Amino acid sequence: MSVADFEDEALKVINLILRLWATIKKEATFGLSSLDLGIVEFVVLRLISEKRSSEAEIAKQLGITKAAMTYITDRLEQKKLVKRERRESDRRSFVLSLTQHGARTLKKAQRLYLLALKRRLKGMSEQEMGDLRILLEKLQQGLVLNYED
């Protein structure tokens, strides 16, 4: 394959991924809006549910600024979905945790999100989904390695 052909194929792959993400995001956002959640808020709730973390840790995972993360946390706190708790090891620092209401809302949001994904992936076999996951992980790893260079 020539360099020009490779670049053309690479652009097609990236465009497909972007269009797919836009479609999934649109479908998921529509479902999440019934819970008064945006897609980023949903992702933040999922991250908090997996591991109590600070705003700075989550901001780093998402590749957003600390200021943006503080804004998101403020909104989630106003909705009574998360709470800030002082770290025992460092009283100047906070960790985020889900409230009971936040845990229930996350459970509902995950069901809605999975429905959107299932609609998108319904024509794929388990093998195809596994293959796709492996290929996407490979692509992500390549992007991370190139970004860090």
N, CA, C and O atoms as a DFTB+ gen file, in Angstrom:
596 C
 N C O
     1  1       0.854      -1.182       0.000
     2  2       0.000       0.000       0.000
     3  2       0.896       1.239       0.000
     4  3       1.832       1.340       0.793
     5  1       0.604       2.158      -0.878
     6  2       1.402       3.383      -0.964
     7  2       1.081       4.292       0.227
     8  3       0.074       4.111       0.912
     9  1       1.947       5.257       0.453
    10  2       1.749       6.213       1.542
    11  2       0.438       6.973       1.338
    12  3      -0.313       7.181       2.291
    13  1       0.163       7.385       0.104
    14  2      -1.069       8.125      -0.197
    15  2      -2.299       7.261       0.078
    16  3      -3.282       7.744       0.640
    17  1      -2.251       5.972      -0.320
    18  2      -3.377       5.061      -0.065
    19  2      -3.570       4.851       1.433
    20  3      -4.697       4.836       1.927
    21  1      -2.452       4.688       2.155
    22  2      -2.519       4.503       3.602
    23  2      -3.154       5.720       4.272
    24  3      -4.029       5.579       5.126
    25  1      -2.715       6.901       3.886
    26  2      -3.257       8.127       4.474
    27  2      -4.741       8.265       4.166
    28  3      -5.518       8.690       5.021
    29  1      -5.140       7.907       2.941
    30  2      -6.546       7.964       2.556
    31  2      -7.380       7.003       3.421
    32  3      -8.447       7.369       3.914
    33  1      -6.883       5.782       3.596
    34  2      -7.583       4.791       4.425
    35  2      -7.645       5.248       5.885
    36  3      -8.674       5.096       6.544
    37  1      -6.549       5.802       6.380
    38  2      -6.504       6.272       7.762
    39  2      -7.549       7.365       7.987
    40  3      -8.236       7.365       9.008
    41  1      -7.670       8.286       7.045
    42  2      -8.678       9.346       7.165
    43  2     -10.088       8.771       7.144
    44  3     -10.955       9.228       7.888
    45  1     -10.323       7.766       6.292
    46  2     -11.639       7.122       6.243
    47  2     -11.972       6.460       7.582
    48  3     -13.098       6.564       8.069
    49  1     -10.981       5.775       8.178
    50  2     -11.193       5.115       9.472
    51  2     -11.526       6.149      10.548
    52  3     -12.488       5.983      11.298
    53  1     -10.741       7.194      10.619
    54  2     -10.969       8.231      11.637
    55  2     -12.334       8.876      11.423
    56  3     -13.056       9.111      12.392
    57  1     -12.700       9.164      10.192
    58  2     -14.014       9.757       9.911
    59  2     -15.147       8.832      10.332
    60  3     -16.151       9.287      10.879
    61  1     -14.990       7.533      10.078
    62  2     -16.008       6.567      10.512
    63  2     -16.140       6.542      12.032
    64  3     -17.247       6.522      12.569
    65  1     -14.998       6.543      12.717
    66  2     -15.018       6.539      14.183
    67  2     -15.701       7.798      14.706
    68  3     -16.512       7.725      15.630
    69  1     -15.384       8.935      14.130
    70  2     -15.987      10.199      14.571
    71  2     -17.496      10.215      14.327
    72  3     -18.262      10.657      15.183
    73  1     -17.920       9.734      13.161
    74  2     -19.359       9.691      12.868
    75  2     -20.082       8.720      13.791
    76  3     -21.180       9.008      14.268
    77  1     -19.466       7.573      14.041
    78  2     -20.062       6.599      14.953
    79  2     -20.192       7.191      16.348
    80  3     -21.244       7.078      16.978
    81  1     -19.118       7.826      16.834
    82  2     -19.160       8.439      18.160
    83  2     -20.239       9.522      18.217
    84  3     -20.978       9.612      19.198
    85  1     -20.331      10.332      17.184
    86  2     -21.344      11.398      17.166
    87  2     -22.748      10.811      17.249
    88  3     -23.609      11.344      17.948
    89  1     -22.978       9.705      16.529
    90  2     -24.295       9.065      16.546
    91  2     -24.595       8.468      17.911
    92  3     -25.684       8.660      18.452
    93  1     -23.630       7.744      18.467
    94  2     -23.833       7.148      19.797
    95  2     -24.035       8.239      20.835
    96  3     -24.909       8.135      21.695
    97  1     -23.232       9.273      20.752
    98  2     -23.344      10.388      21.701
    99  2     -24.723      11.030      21.600
   100  3     -25.349      11.332      22.616
   101  1     -25.193      11.236      20.376
   102  2     -26.509      11.852      20.173
   103  2     -27.608      10.979      20.776
   104  3     -28.480      11.479      21.486
   105  1     -27.565       9.669      20.491
   106  2     -28.576       8.753      21.027
   107  2     -28.507       8.688      22.548
   108  3     -29.532       8.738      23.229
   109  1     -27.291       8.577      23.073
   110  2     -27.127       8.478      24.528
   111  2     -27.528       9.781      25.209
   112  3     -28.173       9.762      26.258
   113  1     -27.151      10.909      24.621
   114  2     -27.489      12.204      25.205
   115  2     -28.994      12.382      25.279
   116  3     -29.522      12.921      26.253
   117  1     -29.682      11.922      24.236
   118  2     -31.139      12.019      24.242
   119  2     -31.713      11.251      25.427
   120  3     -32.579      11.766      26.134
   121  1     -31.243      10.027      25.653
   122  2     -31.721       9.231      26.782
   123  2     -31.315       9.825      28.115
   124  3     -32.107       9.852      29.057
   125  1     -30.083      10.301      28.198
   126  2     -29.578      10.850      29.459
   127  2     -30.278      12.158      29.825
   128  3     -30.386      12.498      31.003
   129  1     -30.752      12.886      28.823
   130  2     -31.416      14.164      29.113
   131  2     -32.668      13.960      29.961
   132  3     -33.077      14.860      30.695
   133  1     -33.278      12.774      29.859
   134  2     -34.457      12.498      30.692
   135  2     -34.075      12.419      32.166
   136  3     -34.933      12.533      33.041
   137  1     -32.783      12.224      32.440
   138  2     -32.285      12.196      33.821
   139  2     -31.582      13.503      34.186
   140  3     -30.966      13.608      35.247
   141  1     -31.676      14.492      33.305
   142  2     -31.004      15.783      33.483
   143  2     -29.485      15.604      33.582
   144  3     -28.822      16.234      34.406
   145  1     -28.947      14.724      32.714
   146  2     -27.509      14.460      32.671
   147  2     -26.983      14.682      31.268
   148  3     -27.656      14.376      30.283
   149  1     -25.791      15.209      31.188
   150  2     -25.075      15.274      29.922
   151  2     -24.122      14.098      29.841
   152  3     -23.909      13.396      30.829
   153  1     -23.553      13.884      28.678
   154  2     -22.662      12.744      28.472
   155  2     -21.419      12.849      29.350
   156  3     -20.967      11.838      29.888
   157  1     -20.861      14.038      29.506
   158  2     -19.663      14.207      30.331
   159  2     -20.001      13.952      31.800
   160  3     -19.225      13.320      32.517
   161  1     -21.147      14.437      32.243
   162  2     -21.559      14.175      33.625
   163  2     -21.717      12.674      33.864
   164  3     -21.332      12.161      34.915
   165  1     -22.283      11.980      32.887
   166  2     -22.438      10.536      32.984
   167  2     -21.075       9.865      33.125
   168  3     -20.891       9.005      33.986
   169  1     -20.128      10.253      32.288
   170  2     -18.785       9.661      32.340
   171  2     -18.136       9.937      33.684
   172  3     -17.495       9.055      34.255
   173  1     -18.294      11.146      34.196
   174  2     -17.716      11.490      35.500
   175  2     -18.347      10.631      36.605
   176  3     -17.639      10.133      37.481
   177  1     -19.657      10.460      36.566
   178  2     -20.311       9.605      37.562
   179  2     -19.757       8.181      37.499
   180  3     -19.507       7.558      38.531
   181  1     -19.570       7.677      36.290
   182  2     -19.014       6.314      36.138
   183  2     -17.617       6.229      36.736
   184  3     -17.299       5.271      37.440
   185  1     -16.792       7.214      36.462
   186  2     -15.427       7.204      36.996
   187  2     -15.431       7.258      38.518
   188  3     -14.657       6.557      39.170
   189  1     -16.294       8.082      39.079
   190  2     -16.380       8.188      40.541
   191  2     -16.859       6.865      41.137
   192  3     -16.382       6.448      42.192
   193  1     -17.796       6.210      40.463
   194  2     -18.324       4.943      40.987
   195  2     -17.264       3.845      40.969
   196  3     -17.292       2.940      41.803
   197  1     -16.339       3.921      40.031
   198  2     -15.286       2.913      39.924
   199  2     -14.214       3.105      40.990
   200  3     -13.669       2.133      41.514
   201  1     -13.917       4.358      41.307
   202  2     -12.854       4.649      42.274
   203  2     -13.025       6.073      42.779
   204  3     -13.069       7.026      42.002
   205  1     -13.120       6.196      44.087
   206  2     -13.180       7.551      44.654
   207  2     -11.914       8.280      44.232
   208  3     -10.803       7.805      44.467
   209  1     -12.091       9.422      43.616
   210  2     -10.959      10.163      43.078
   211  2     -11.131      11.643      43.359
   212  3     -12.219      12.110      43.695
   213  1     -10.041      12.366      43.214
   214  2     -10.109      13.820      43.338
   215  2     -10.539      14.404      41.996
   216  3     -10.511      13.727      40.968
   217  1     -10.935      15.670      42.028
   218  2     -11.283      16.360      40.786
   219  2     -10.090      16.371      39.840
   220  3     -10.244      16.178      38.634
   221  1      -8.902      16.597      40.391
   222  2      -7.694      16.667      39.552
   223  2      -7.425      15.326      38.872
   224  3      -7.046      15.297      37.702
   225  1      -7.613      14.225      39.583
   226  2      -7.377      12.898      39.004
   227  2      -8.350      12.623      37.858
   228  3      -7.961      12.101      36.814
   229  1      -9.606      12.975      38.063
   230  2     -10.612      12.743      37.018
   231  2     -10.367      13.668      35.831
   232  3     -10.489      13.249      34.680
   233  1     -10.023      14.919      36.108
   234  2      -9.721      15.865      35.018
   235  2      -8.588      15.321      34.152
   236  3      -8.638      15.412      32.926
   237  1      -7.577      14.762      34.790
   238  2      -6.440      14.203      34.046
   239  2      -6.891      13.023      33.189
   240  3      -6.495      12.913      32.029
   241  1      -7.723      12.136      33.757
   242  2      -8.222      10.981      32.997
   243  2      -9.006      11.416      31.766
   244  3      -8.905      10.801      30.704
   245  1      -9.794      12.487      31.918
   246  2     -10.647      12.945      30.827
   247  2      -9.943      13.908      29.876
   248  3     -10.451      14.209      28.795
   249  1      -8.774      14.385      30.286
   250  2      -8.052      15.337      29.441
   251  2      -8.700      16.703      29.423
   252  3      -8.682      17.389      28.402
   253  1      -9.281      17.109      30.563
   254  2      -9.896      18.431      30.671
   255  2      -9.182      19.218      31.762
   256  3      -8.412      18.656      32.540
   257  1      -9.440      20.510      31.814
   258  2      -8.797      21.351      32.814
   259  2      -9.427      21.129      34.192
   260  3     -10.555      20.649      34.305
   261  1      -8.683      21.483      35.218
   262  2      -9.214      21.389      36.582
   263  2     -10.412      22.324      36.755
   264  3     -11.363      22.006      37.467
   265  1     -10.350      23.476      36.094
   266  2     -11.457      24.433      36.184
   267  2     -12.737      23.833      35.589
   268  3     -13.819      23.972      36.161
   269  1     -12.603      23.169      34.439
   270  2     -13.771      22.522      33.818
   271  2     -14.304      21.426      34.721
   272  3     -15.517      21.262      34.851
   273  1     -13.408      20.674      35.344
   274  2     -13.833      19.601      36.235
   275  2     -14.532      20.160      37.467
   276  3     -15.506      19.579      37.944
   277  1     -14.049      21.270      37.981
   278  2     -14.704      21.909      39.122
   279  2     -16.119      22.334      38.753
   280  3     -17.046      22.167      39.545
   281  1     -16.288      22.879      37.556
   282  2     -17.613      23.282      37.072
   283  2     -18.546      22.072      36.998
   284  3     -19.694      22.138      37.436
   285  1     -18.042      20.964      36.438
   286  2     -18.850      19.740      36.330
   287  2     -19.218      19.227      37.718
   288  3     -20.364      18.853      37.967
   289  1     -18.242      19.213      38.614
   290  2     -18.505      18.740      39.986
   291  2     -19.529      19.630      40.679
   292  3     -20.419      19.129      41.366
   293  1     -19.415      20.927      40.508
   294  2     -20.399      21.847      41.110
   295  2     -21.804      21.511      40.639
   296  3     -22.741      21.475      41.438
   297  1     -21.952      21.263      39.333
   298  2     -23.277      20.919      38.787
   299  2     -23.785      19.598      39.361
   300  3     -24.953      19.487      39.735
   301  1     -22.913      18.609      39.429
   302  2     -23.318      17.304      39.974
   303  2     -23.654      17.407      41.460
   304  3     -24.543      16.713      41.952
   305  1     -22.947      18.263      42.158
   306  2     -23.217      18.468      43.584
   307  2     -24.561      19.185      43.775
   308  3     -25.326      18.845      44.677
   309  1     -24.843      20.180      42.921
   310  2     -26.131      20.882      42.988
   311  2     -27.293      19.932      42.731
   312  3     -28.376      20.101      43.292
   313  1     -27.066      18.936      41.883
   314  2     -28.099      17.942      41.576
   315  2     -28.158      16.841      42.639
   316  3     -28.960      15.911      42.548
   317  1     -27.287      16.970      43.649
   318  2     -27.198      16.009      44.749
   319  2     -26.806      14.606      44.274
   320  3     -27.270      13.602      44.815
   321  1     -25.944      14.556      43.255
   322  2     -25.482      13.280      42.712
   323  2     -24.112      12.882      43.268
   324  3     -23.796      11.697      43.364
   325  1     -23.305      13.879      43.632
   326  2     -21.983      13.612      44.211
   327  2     -21.783      14.485      45.436
   328  3     -22.474      15.482      45.646
   329  1     -20.808      14.073      46.237
   330  2     -20.409      14.913      47.369
   331  2     -18.892      14.947      47.434
   332  3     -18.204      13.994      47.067
   333  1     -18.402      16.070      47.909
   334  2     -16.963      16.237      48.124
   335  2     -16.679      15.878      49.580
   336  3     -17.378      16.313      50.495
   337  1     -15.650      15.083      49.766
   338  2     -15.243      14.716      51.120
   339  2     -13.753      15.001      51.266
   340  3     -12.967      14.728      50.359
   341  1     -13.378      15.545      52.404
   342  2     -11.954      15.819      52.637
   343  2     -11.186      14.507      52.747
   344  3     -11.645      13.540      53.356
   345  1     -10.008      14.507      52.141
   346  2      -9.122      13.334      52.271
   347  2      -8.585      13.310      53.699
   348  3      -8.208      14.341      54.256
   349  1      -8.561      12.135      54.265
   350  2      -8.024      12.017      55.623
   351  2      -6.528      12.295      55.636
   352  3      -6.006      12.857      56.599
   353  1      -5.835      11.901      54.564
   354  2      -4.383      12.076      54.506
   355  2      -3.962      13.512      54.206
   356  3      -2.839      13.908      54.520
   357  1      -4.856      14.292      53.600
   358  2      -4.536      15.672      53.236
   359  2      -5.813      16.492      53.336
   360  3      -6.639      16.464      52.423
   361  1      -5.984      17.212      54.419
   362  2      -7.223      17.944      54.689
   363  2      -7.486      19.056      53.674
   364  3      -8.591      19.597      53.630
   365  1      -6.491      19.406      52.859
   366  2      -6.692      20.445      51.846
   367  2      -7.306      19.890      50.576
   368  3      -7.760      20.645      49.717
   369  1      -7.319      18.566      50.457
   370  2      -7.754      17.907      49.235
   371  2      -9.090      17.197      49.447
   372  3      -9.407      16.758      50.552
   373  1      -9.864      17.094      48.370
   374  2     -11.166      16.436      48.418
   375  2     -11.174      15.210      47.516
   376  3     -10.471      15.155      46.507
   377  1     -11.986      14.224      47.903
   378  2     -12.296      13.123      46.994
   379  2     -13.783      13.208      46.704
   380  3     -14.562      13.725      47.505
   381  1     -14.157      12.694      45.554
   382  2     -15.553      12.716      45.148
   383  2     -16.163      11.341      45.364
   384  3     -15.522      10.319      45.119
   385  1     -17.397      11.326      45.823
   386  2     -18.122      10.065      45.953
   387  2     -19.568      10.299      45.539
   388  3     -20.074      11.421      45.571
   389  1     -20.216       9.206      45.150
   390  2     -21.619       9.287      44.755
   391  2     -22.512       9.321      45.981
   392  3     -22.239       8.656      46.981
   393  1     -23.567      10.092      45.898
   394  2     -24.613      10.021      46.911
   395  2     -25.502       8.818      46.566
   396  3     -25.339       8.215      45.505
   397  1     -26.426       8.474      47.440
   398  2     -27.365       7.393      47.121
   399  2     -28.165       7.753      45.870
   400  3     -28.379       6.917      44.992
   401  1     -28.599       9.003      45.805
   402  2     -29.332       9.474      44.628
   403  2     -28.448       9.373      43.381
   404  3     -28.926       8.997      42.311
   405  1     -27.154       9.711      43.520
   406  2     -26.219       9.619      42.411
   407  2     -26.038       8.189      41.935
   408  3     -25.968       7.935      40.732
   409  1     -25.962       7.243      42.885
   410  2     -25.801       5.824      42.525
   411  2     -27.032       5.313      41.778
   412  3     -26.908       4.580      40.798
   413  1     -28.226       5.704      42.245
   414  2     -29.466       5.286      41.562
   415  2     -29.545       5.903      40.170
   416  3     -29.908       5.231      39.205
   417  1     -29.203       7.185      40.073
   418  2     -29.240       7.874      38.782
   419  2     -28.242       7.250      37.817
   420  3     -28.545       7.074      36.637
   421  1     -27.055       6.915      38.311
   422  2     -26.046       6.282      37.460
   423  2     -26.545       4.940      36.937
   424  3     -26.335       4.607      35.771
   425  1     -27.192       4.186      37.783
   426  2     -27.720       2.878      37.360
   427  2     -28.724       3.056      36.206
   428  3     -28.678       2.326      35.216
   429  1     -29.623       4.030      36.348
   430  2     -30.601       4.309      35.287
   431  2     -29.888       4.794      34.021
   432  3     -30.226       4.384      32.910
   433  1     -28.903       5.669      34.203
   434  2     -28.163       6.222      33.062
   435  2     -27.410       5.125      32.317
   436  3     -27.358       5.131      31.087
   437  1     -26.832       4.194      33.051
   438  2     -26.101       3.104      32.403
   439  2     -27.037       2.250      31.564
   440  3     -26.663       1.809      30.477
   441  1     -28.254       2.009      32.053
   442  2     -29.225       1.245      31.264
   443  2     -29.555       1.982      29.967
   444  3     -29.598       1.372      28.898
   445  1     -29.785       3.289      30.060
   446  2     -30.095       4.082      28.865
   447  2     -28.918       4.094      27.888
   448  3     -29.110       3.971      26.679
   449  1     -27.722       4.239      28.409
   450  2     -26.523       4.273      27.585
   451  2     -26.324       2.934      26.886
   452  3     -25.992       2.888      25.702
   453  1     -26.529       1.844      27.625
   454  2     -26.391       0.509      27.032
   455  2     -27.421       0.267      25.935
   456  3     -27.127      -0.381      24.931
   457  1     -28.621       0.786      26.131
   458  2     -29.635       0.659      25.078
   459  2     -29.175       1.337      23.793
   460  3     -29.353       0.799      22.700
   461  1     -28.585       2.514      23.930
   462  2     -28.079       3.232      22.751
   463  2     -26.956       2.438      22.089
   464  3     -26.903       2.339      20.863
   465  1     -26.068       1.877      22.888
   466  2     -24.975       1.082      22.327
   467  2     -25.497      -0.183      21.650
   468  3     -25.037      -0.553      20.570
   469  1     -26.454      -0.839      22.287
   470  2     -27.019      -2.065      21.706
   471  2     -27.665      -1.791      20.358
   472  3     -27.536      -2.589      19.429
   473  1     -28.358      -0.668      20.248
   474  2     -28.959      -0.309      18.955
   475  2     -27.886      -0.178      17.885
   476  3     -28.089      -0.581      16.740
   477  1     -26.752       0.383      18.260
   478  2     -25.664       0.610      17.319
   479  2     -24.932      -0.682      16.985
   480  3     -24.468      -0.858      15.859
   481  1     -24.823      -1.595      17.962
   482  2     -24.009      -2.797      17.792
   483  2     -24.830      -4.059      17.525
   484  3     -24.277      -5.156      17.467
   485  1     -26.144      -3.909      17.364
   486  2     -27.019      -5.084      17.278
   487  2     -26.693      -6.027      16.123
   488  3     -26.986      -7.219      16.217
   489  1     -26.108      -5.545      15.057
   490  2     -25.804      -6.400      13.916
   491  2     -24.464      -7.108      14.018
   492  3     -24.065      -7.814      13.092
   493  1     -23.758      -6.926      15.140
   494  2     -22.422      -7.508      15.278
   495  2     -22.453      -8.757      16.154
   496  3     -23.187      -8.826      17.140
   497  1     -21.647      -9.734      15.775
   498  2     -21.502     -10.939      16.589
   499  2     -20.559     -10.646      17.759
   500  3     -19.888      -9.614      17.790
   501  1     -20.523     -11.567      18.709
   502  2     -19.590     -11.423      19.836
   503  2     -18.155     -11.358      19.325
   504  3     -17.348     -10.560      19.800
   505  1     -17.853     -12.203      18.358
   506  2     -16.501     -12.240      17.787
   507  2     -16.153     -10.900      17.140
   508  3     -15.052     -10.384      17.328
   509  1     -17.086     -10.346      16.387
   510  2     -16.840      -9.054      15.733
   511  2     -16.645      -7.946      16.756
   512  3     -15.781      -7.085      16.590
   513  1     -17.453      -7.968      17.820
   514  2     -17.283      -6.948      18.863
   515  2     -15.930      -7.091      19.546
   516  3     -15.274      -6.090      19.836
   517  1     -15.507      -8.317      19.805
   518  2     -14.190      -8.545      20.400
   519  2     -13.074      -8.066      19.493
   520  3     -12.119      -7.431      19.942
   521  1     -13.205      -8.380      18.204
   522  2     -12.205      -7.942      17.221
   523  2     -12.162      -6.415      17.145
   524  3     -11.086      -5.817      17.104
   525  1     -13.337      -5.794      17.126
   526  2     -13.403      -4.334      17.069
   527  2     -12.750      -3.714      18.298
   528  3     -11.998      -2.746      18.182
   529  1     -13.035      -4.266      19.472
   530  2     -12.439      -3.757      20.711
   531  2     -10.920      -3.830      20.636
   532  3     -10.229      -2.875      20.992
   533  1     -10.402      -4.963      20.173
   534  2      -8.948      -5.139      20.068
   535  2      -8.354      -4.112      19.101
   536  3      -7.321      -3.509      19.388
   537  1      -9.008      -3.920      17.966
   538  2      -8.515      -2.959      16.978
   539  2      -8.564      -1.528      17.516
   540  3      -7.634      -0.751      17.298
   541  1      -9.634      -1.182      18.212
   542  2      -9.746       0.170      18.776
   543  2      -8.710       0.397      19.871
   544  3      -8.135       1.481      19.974
   545  1      -8.473      -0.630      20.690
   546  2      -7.432      -0.510      21.721
   547  2      -6.063      -0.312      21.081
   548  3      -5.249       0.477      21.562
   549  1      -5.819      -1.035      19.996
   550  2      -4.557      -0.901      19.260
   551  2      -4.428       0.516      18.699
   552  3      -3.366       1.134      18.781
   553  1      -5.510       1.015      18.135
   554  2      -5.518       2.376      17.600
   555  2      -5.282       3.393      18.713
   556  3      -4.490       4.323      18.560
   557  1      -5.972       3.207      19.827
   558  2      -5.802       4.127      20.955
   559  2      -4.370       4.098      21.464
   560  3      -3.785       5.149      21.726
   561  1      -3.806       2.922      21.605
   562  2      -2.428       2.805      22.077
   563  2      -1.475       3.527      21.140
   564  3      -0.564       4.219      21.595
   565  1      -1.672       3.376      19.845
   566  2      -0.839       4.078      18.872
   567  2      -0.967       5.581      18.981
   568  3       0.016       6.311      18.857
   569  1      -2.189       6.040      19.216
   570  2      -2.414       7.480      19.363
   571  2      -1.761       7.995      20.637
   572  3      -1.165       9.071      20.632
   573  1      -1.864       7.241      21.730
   574  2      -1.268       7.652      22.994
   575  2       0.247       7.707      22.860
   576  3       0.878       8.666      23.304
   577  1       0.833       6.678      22.249
   578  2       2.277       6.649      22.086
   579  2       2.764       7.810      21.231
   580  3       3.774       8.438      21.549
   581  1       2.051       8.096      20.147
   582  2       2.426       9.215      19.277
   583  2       2.237      10.550      19.973
   584  3       3.023      11.475      19.766
   585  1       1.203      10.661      20.794
   586  2       0.926      11.912      21.500
   587  2       2.001      12.195      22.544
   588  3       2.367      13.347      22.778
   589  1       2.506      11.123      23.172
   590  2       3.495      11.292      24.223
   591  2       4.885      11.570      23.682
   592  3       5.748      12.032      24.429
   593  1       5.128      11.302      22.405
   594  2       6.466      11.516      21.804
   595  2       6.853      12.972      21.789
   596  3       7.937      13.318      21.321
